[in-house]
């Protein structure tokens, strides 16, 4: 599963808000909702967030292994 919890930490550190993302960079409110719910977003969105926050992908998202996937290799 992909988690966007690093995004919220990065935004807090950079003093950015969801309003800032919507107003200045035109990230839609529906995209912000998808991020909050750890739903899929486009790579363009990830790229835009990295540019806005001047950070890397690992500052935006992380992969959390599925419990069922453990032991399969």
Secondary structure as the mmCIF struct_conf table of DSSP 4:
data_model
#
loop_
_struct_conf.conf_type_id
_struct_conf.id
_struct_conf.beg_label_comp_id
_struct_conf.beg_label_asym_id
_struct_conf.beg_label_seq_id
_struct_conf.end_label_comp_id
_struct_conf.end_label_asym_id
_struct_conf.end_label_seq_id
STRN STRN1 UNK A 2 UNK A 3
HELX_RH_AL_P HELX_RH_AL_P1 UNK A 5 UNK A 13
TURN_TY1_P TURN_TY1_P1 UNK A 14 UNK A 15
HELX_RH_AL_P HELX_RH_AL_P2 UNK A 18 UNK A 25
HELX_RH_AL_P HELX_RH_AL_P3 UNK A 29 UNK A 36
TURN_TY1_P TURN_TY1_P2 UNK A 37 UNK A 38
HELX_RH_AL_P HELX_RH_AL_P4 UNK A 43 UNK A 53
TURN_TY1_P TURN_TY1_P3 UNK A 54 UNK A 54
HELX_RH_3T_P HELX_RH_3T_P1 UNK A 57 UNK A 59
TURN_TY1_P TURN_TY1_P4 UNK A 60 UNK A 60
STRN STRN2 UNK A 62 UNK A 63
TURN_TY1_P TURN_TY1_P5 UNK A 67 UNK A 71
#
